[in-house]
Amino acid sequence: SQTIHQWPATLVQPVGSPLSLECTVEGTSNPNLYWYRQAAGRGLQLLFYSVGIGQISSEVPQNLSASRPQDRQFILSSKKLLLSDSGFYLCAGRTSGNTGELFFGEGSRLTVL
Amino acid sequence: AQSVAQPEDQVNVAEGNPLTVKCTYSVSGNPYLFWYVQYPNRGLQFLLKYITGDNLVKGSYGFEAEFNKSQTSFHLKKPSALVSDSALYFCAVRGLSSGSARQLTFGSGTQLTVLP
């Protein structure tokens, strides 16, 4: 079965510092990968998705960027964090060609002070 | 464009009673429908999905959902609630005609609290 490993689990960073969140996928090849942000324990906001190595689509223009250097690796980054970047970040994946079901990582809690 | 509505932010039910979490959707063509559960500070866990076939879908932890095409609904149900079912529940939809890798559209979530 597919599994997503996501780290770090929690992160406290000062405003203006850089960010790197990483996720890796096991159990499938050539997955579609996604970064979501969840604010206040509620709705999911899609930030980025990727259908392959080096292919990134941005859903919301903002202070963040994403990269996919390897088939099963997806990275969320920022050069300078803002207070508004605080939230719960979730990496998700979907095996290409299946019925659309996503599998999620355990999330990364980012607090910007 | 596809959309999902979860009309209740909060549902409270007594342990042992049946529970229902409501979901309605809008999509072009036939839908793929999903339910996910999220415990505090955890990722989303897949519960069940409707793709085609029997309108009553059974999933994990004793949950089931009924697809109703005429009412465009996909309500989540469980005959007897447990305190451990208390969590945040998300409904999601994807249209079969969607070629976008954007994937699922999620509802805003319903917080289920099962009272002992």
HADDOCK unambig.tbl for C-alpha pairs under 7 A between the chains (distance, minus, plus):
assign (segid A and resid 42 and name CA) (segid B and resid 108 and name CA) 6.30 0.50 0.50
assign (segid A and resid 42 and name CA) (segid B and resid 109 and name CA) 6.18 0.50 0.50
assign (segid A and resid 43 and name CA) (segid B and resid 107 and name CA) 7.00 0.50 0.50
assign (segid A and resid 43 and name CA) (segid B and resid 108 and name CA) 4.58 0.50 0.50
assign (segid A and resid 43 and name CA) (segid B and resid 109 and name CA) 6.26 0.50 0.50
assign (segid A and resid 44 and name CA) (segid B and resid 106 and name CA) 6.97 0.50 0.50
assign (segid A and resid 49 and name CA) (segid B and resid 102 and name CA) 6.93 0.50 0.50
assign (segid A and resid 90 and name CA) (segid B and resid 43 and name CA) 6.76 0.50 0.50
assign (segid A and resid 100 and name CA) (segid B and resid 103 and name CA) 6.71 0.50 0.50
assign (segid A and resid 104 and name CA) (segid B and resid 43 and name CA) 5.79 0.50 0.50
assign (segid A and resid 104 and name CA) (segid B and resid 44 and name CA) 5.85 0.50 0.50
assign (segid A and resid 105 and name CA) (segid B and resid 43 and name CA) 5.54 0.50 0.50
assign (segid A and resid 106 and name CA) (segid B and resid 42 and name CA) 5.06 0.50 0.50
assign (segid A and resid 106 and name CA) (segid B and resid 43 and name CA) 4.13 0.50 0.50
assign (segid A and resid 107 and name CA) (segid B and resid 42 and name CA) 6.16 0.50 0.50
assign (segid A and resid 107 and name CA) (segid B and resid 43 and name CA) 5.45 0.50 0.50
